[in-house]
Amino acid sequence: MLKSDRRTTIDDVEKMLDPPDAVVEALLQARARVNRYPERALGVTSTFVSEDARMHTVFVERMRGLLSRADMQTPTWRRLVKVTEAGITQFLPTTSCDLANFIRCLTFHVWVLGVLKPDDPSDRRLLSGHHLTVEQITNAFFSVSETGNTSVSSDQIRGALGQWIPDHDDDNNPVNLVFPVYEKLWRLVAATVLCSQGYSVSKNPLLDFCENPTRRQFETSRGTDQGPSATDIMNEVLRLHPPVQEIWRQCGHPWWETLVHGRMQVADIKAVQKFDEAGEVIEEPNKFVPERWRGERKPVMFAFGSGQLKCPADPWAQALAALIASKVTDRVDGMAFTLEKIGGTPKYIWDGWLICRLPSN
């Protein structure tokens, strides 16, 4: 195993992700060299595996354009609400299902039909046809993210995606439009659903947002008690359960320095987000406390990276994840469906959770 230099302080993470005087080509090279697994397993050819600065600029601009469809002030946002509701109805189980599988399928549905295909009917379903099912594709993406490999071929995945996203402009690889954002978005949705379970129905900011999915409601705290807003919920989920818990980069040190520091640098995002903006450890850093985001001194946030290669999904991802999570929370309410934990030692917050349909009276 390669020796690595782990960064856990604010200054060290900043210097790694946004080094002073670094040119974007050098940053892209350091990122691309540790991101070969999606290229090998899925055939990803976007900026995440490329050192080309022009490709990076084009890809970021395109992603920002796509993500702007999640702007709450636009007609496309109202359509996203309907697409999300239709997707939940499609993927809810007849008896029970793994929560993570459900969230993966639903998020994929919302991303493809809600964001990538804005002109399709909002109640359209993603059918398997002669290719892979949604669950097979999302499981393959998850396997690649976790292990670097999948039993499903990249040609199969591209063929399946191609039937749903046939008009992908000058980019002939639909995987580039799905994998990078989707694979992180579903993790944020799943963590949000579970973290919000600590609130009663009458005091859950996500349910307020579900009923009134507007920018004002997203940012508004609850009543006279000044409880957290949906924005505070999302910020705290990103802090405690960042979709990317570690960011790896290849070192640019001379060979003799790599003997001490290692060939790889690792920004420990989960660890560094236990600090506030002044560099002090926050109170109860391992506890989910959205109210802390209403204080004067807030926690640091590196969930989307930092510097020239910061993820373009910020800030749209928070709103889109909140929408999906709020609609799931509204439907899985203990009446028709409920969440159940089956035990085990979890790696992630969603491990071991099921959605179960309750018997009708």
C-alpha positions in Angstrom: 0.0 0.0 0.0 1.3 3.5 -0.9 2.3 5.7 2.0 0.1 8.8 2.3 0.3 12.2 4.0 -3.0 12.7 5.8 -4.3 16.3 6.2 -6.7 17.0 9.1 -6.2 20.7 9.9 -7.8 23.6 8.1 -4.6 25.1 6.9 -3.2 21.8 5.7 -6.4 20.9 3.8 -6.5 24.3 2.2 -2.9 24.1 1.1 -3.5 20.7 -0.4 -6.7 21.5 -2.3 -5.8 25.1 -3.2 -2.0 25.5 -3.1 -0.7 29.0 -3.6 0.4 29.9 -7.1 -0.7 26.5 -8.5 -1.8 26.4 -12.1 -5.0 24.5 -13.0 -3.1 22.1 -15.2 -1.0 20.9 -12.2 -4.1 20.5 -10.1 -5.9 18.5 -12.8 -2.9 16.3 -13.2 -2.7 15.5 -9.5 -6.5 14.7 -9.4 -6.5 12.6 -12.7 -3.7 10.4 -11.6 -5.7 9.1 -8.6 -9.0 8.9 -10.4 -8.2 6.1 -12.9 -10.7 3.6 -11.5 -13.9 5.2 -13.0 -12.1 5.5 -16.4 -11.1 1.8 -16.3 -14.4 0.4 -14.9 -17.0 2.7 -16.3 -15.4 4.4 -19.3 -15.6 7.8 -17.7 -13.8 10.3 -20.0 -14.6 13.7 -18.3 -12.4 16.1 -16.5 -12.2 13.9 -13.4 -9.8 11.6 -15.2 -8.3 14.2 -17.6 -5.5 16.6 -17.3 -6.9 18.8 -20.1 -7.7 22.3 -18.8 -10.1 23.1 -21.7 -12.0 20.0 -21.1 -12.3 21.0 -17.4 -13.7 24.4 -18.3 -16.2 23.0 -20.8 -17.4 20.3 -18.4 -17.8 22.7 -15.4 -19.8 25.2 -17.5 -22.0 22.4 -18.7 -22.6 21.0 -15.2 -23.5 24.5 -13.9 -26.0 24.9 -16.7 -27.6 21.5 -15.9 -27.6 22.2 -12.2 -29.2 25.6 -12.7 -32.4 23.6 -13.5 -32.5 23.0 -9.8 -32.9 26.7 -9.2 -36.0 27.2 -7.1 -37.1 30.3 -9.0 -37.4 28.5 -12.3 -40.3 26.5 -13.9 -37.9 23.5 -14.1 -37.9 23.4 -10.3 -41.7 22.9 -10.2 -41.2 20.0 -12.7 -38.5 18.5 -10.5 -41.0 18.3 -7.6 -43.4 16.3 -9.8 -40.6 14.1 -11.1 -39.5 13.3 -7.5 -43.0 12.5 -6.4 -43.5 10.2 -9.4 -40.1 8.5 -8.8 -41.0 7.7 -5.2 -44.3 6.1 -6.2 -42.4 4.0 -8.8 -39.6 2.7 -6.5 -41.4 2.2 -3.1 -41.5 -1.5 -2.3 -44.5 -3.9 -2.3 -43.1 -5.4 0.9 -39.7 -4.1 1.9 -36.4 -2.9 0.3 -32.9 -1.7 1.3 -33.1 2.0 2.0 -29.8 2.7 0.1 -31.0 0.8 -3.0 -34.2 2.8 -3.0 -32.5 6.2 -2.6 -30.0 5.3 -5.3 -32.7 4.4 -7.8 -34.8 7.4 -6.9 -31.9 9.9 -7.1 -30.9 8.4 -10.5 -34.5 8.8 -11.7 -34.6 12.5 -10.6 -31.2 13.3 -12.0 -31.8 11.7 -15.4 -35.5 12.6 -16.0 -35.6 15.8 -13.8 -32.3 17.4 -14.8 -30.9 15.8 -17.9 -34.3 15.4 -19.7 -36.3 18.5 -18.8 -38.6 18.2 -21.8 -39.9 14.7 -21.0 -43.2 14.2 -19.2 -42.7 14.4 -15.5 -44.4 11.1 -14.9 -42.2 9.2 -17.3 -40.7 5.9 -16.0 -37.2 4.6 -16.7 -37.9 1.1 -18.1 -35.2 -1.5 -18.5 -36.0 -2.5 -22.1 -33.3 -4.7 -23.6 -30.6 -3.2 -21.3 -29.8 -2.9 -17.6 -32.4 -2.0 -15.0 -32.0 1.2 -12.9 -31.0 -0.9 -9.9 -28.3 -2.8 -11.9 -26.8 0.5 -13.0 -26.9 2.2 -9.7 -25.4 -0.9 -7.9 -22.6 -0.9 -10.5 -21.8 2.8 -9.8 -21.8 2.1 -6.1 -19.5 -0.9 -6.5 -17.0 1.2 -8.6 -17.0 4.0 -6.0 -16.4 1.5 -3.1 -14.1 -1.1 -4.7 -13.0 0.4 -8.1 -14.6 -2.5 -10.0 -17.9 -3.9 -11.1 -19.1 -7.0 -12.8 -21.1 -4.9 -15.3 -19.2 -3.8 -18.4 -18.8 -0.2 -19.4 -20.4 -1.0 -22.8 -23.5 -2.3 -21.0 -23.8 0.8 -18.9 -23.3 3.2 -21.8 -25.9 1.3 -23.8 -28.5 1.5 -21.0 -27.8 5.2 -20.4 -27.9 5.9 -24.1 -31.5 4.7 -24.4 -32.5 7.3 -21.7 -30.1 10.1 -22.7 -29.8 9.8 -26.5 -29.2 13.5 -27.2 -26.1 14.3 -25.2 -24.7 16.9 -27.6 -21.0 16.8 -28.5 -20.2 14.4 -25.6 -20.8 10.9 -26.9 -20.4 9.4 -23.4 -23.6 9.6 -21.3 -21.7 8.2 -18.2 -19.9 11.6 -18.0 -23.3 13.3 -17.3 -24.5 10.9 -14.7 -21.8 9.3 -12.6 -19.9 12.2 -11.1 -22.9 14.2 -9.6 -25.4 11.3 -9.1 -23.0 9.1 -7.1 -22.5 11.9 -4.5 -26.0 13.2 -4.6 -27.7 10.0 -3.5 -25.4 9.7 -0.5 -26.4 13.2 0.7 -30.1 12.3 0.2 -29.8 9.0 2.2 -27.9 10.7 5.1 -30.5 13.5 5.2 -33.4 11.1 5.4 -32.0 9.4 8.4 -30.6 12.5 10.2 -34.0 14.2 9.9 -35.7 11.3 11.8 -34.8 12.9 15.1 -37.5 15.6 14.5 -41.2 15.1 15.2 -43.6 15.7 12.3 -44.6 19.1 13.7 -41.0 20.3 14.1 -39.3 18.8 11.1 -37.9 21.6 8.8 -37.8 19.1 5.9 -41.5 18.5 6.0 -42.1 22.3 6.0 -39.9 22.4 2.9 -41.8 19.4 1.4 -45.1 21.3 1.7 -43.6 24.6 0.4 -40.5 23.9 -1.6 -39.4 27.5 -2.2 -36.1 29.3 -1.6 -37.7 31.3 1.3 -38.9 28.2 3.1 -35.5 26.5 2.5 -33.7 29.3 4.3 -36.4 30.0 7.0 -36.0 28.8 10.6 -39.0 27.4 12.4 -41.2 29.8 14.3 -40.5 31.7 17.5 -38.1 29.1 18.8 -35.7 29.8 16.0 -35.1 26.2 15.3 -33.0 25.1 12.3 -34.0 25.7 8.7 -33.8 23.1 5.9 -30.6 24.9 4.9 -29.2 24.3 8.4 -30.2 20.6 8.1 -28.3 20.2 4.8 -25.2 22.0 6.0 -25.0 19.8 9.1 -25.5 16.6 7.1 -22.7 17.7 4.7 -20.5 18.4 7.7 -21.2 15.1 9.6 -21.7 12.8 6.6 -19.8 14.4 3.6 -20.5 12.4 0.4 -16.7 12.4 -0.2 -15.1 11.7 3.1 -11.5 11.8 1.8 -10.0 13.6 -1.2 -6.8 12.1 -2.6 -4.1 13.8 -4.7 -0.8 12.7 -6.0 2.1 14.5 -4.3 4.3 16.9 -6.2 7.2 16.3 -3.8 10.7 15.3 -5.0 11.3 11.6 -4.6 13.3 11.9 -1.5 10.5 13.8 0.3 8.0 11.1 -0.6 10.0 8.8 1.6 8.9 10.9 4.6 5.5 12.2 3.5 4.4 9.5 1.1 3.4 9.6 -2.6 -0.2 10.5 -1.9 -1.9 13.4 0.0 -5.2 12.7 1.7 -7.5 15.5 2.8 -9.6 14.0 5.6 -12.9 16.0 5.0 -14.8 14.4 7.8 -12.1 15.1 10.4 -11.4 18.7 9.3 -15.1 19.6 9.5 -15.0 19.1 13.2 -13.4 22.6 13.4 -15.0 26.0 13.3 -13.9 28.9 11.1 -11.5 30.0 13.8 -9.8 26.6 14.0 -11.3 25.5 17.3 -13.0 22.1 17.7 -16.7 22.6 17.7 -18.9 21.4 20.6 -19.9 17.7 20.3 -18.5 17.4 16.8 -19.8 13.8 16.3 -23.4 14.8 17.1 -26.0 16.0 14.6 -26.7 19.6 15.7 -28.1 21.7 12.8 -28.7 24.6 15.2 -24.9 25.2 15.3 -25.2 26.8 11.8 -27.3 29.6 13.3 -24.4 30.7 15.5 -21.9 33.5 14.7 -19.0 31.1 14.3 -19.8 28.3 12.0 -18.0 25.1 11.2 -15.7 25.0 8.2 -17.0 23.3 5.1 -14.9 21.3 2.6 -17.6 18.9 1.5 -17.4 20.3 -2.1 -13.6 20.7 -2.0 -11.9 24.1 -2.3 -10.1 26.3 -4.7 -10.0 26.0 -8.5 -11.3 22.5 -8.6 -14.2 23.0 -6.2 -17.3 21.0 -7.1 -19.7 22.9 -9.4 -22.7 21.2 -7.7 -22.4 23.8 -4.8 -25.0 25.3 -4.0 -27.6 23.5 -6.2 -26.9 20.0 -4.7 -28.2 21.0 -1.3 -31.6 22.2 -2.6 -32.0 19.1 -4.8 -31.0 16.7 -2.1 -33.4 18.5 0.4 -36.2 18.2 -2.1 -35.7 14.4 -2.6 -35.2 13.7 1.1 -38.2 15.8 2.1 -40.5 13.9 -0.3 -39.2 10.6 1.0 -39.7 11.6 4.6 -43.2 12.7 3.8 -44.1 9.3 2.2 -42.2 7.1 4.7 -44.1 8.5 7.6 -44.9 5.5 9.7 -48.4 5.1 8.3 -48.1 3.4 5.0 -44.3 2.9 5.1 -41.8 2.9 7.9 -38.0 2.7 8.4 -36.6 -0.3 10.2 -33.0 -1.1 11.4 -31.8 -4.7 11.1 -28.6 -4.3 13.0 -24.9 -5.0 12.1 -21.9 -2.7 12.2 -22.4 0.0 9.6 -19.8 1.6 7.5 -22.2 4.3 6.5 -25.2 5.8 8.3 -27.7 4.1 5.9 -26.3 0.6 6.3 -28.8 -1.9 7.7 -31.9 0.3 7.1 -35.0 -0.9 5.3 -38.1 0.7 4.0 -41.1 -1.5 4.9 -44.6 -1.3 3.7 -47.1 -1.6 6.6 -50.1 -3.8 6.4 -53.3 -2.0 5.5 -56.2 -2.2 8.0 
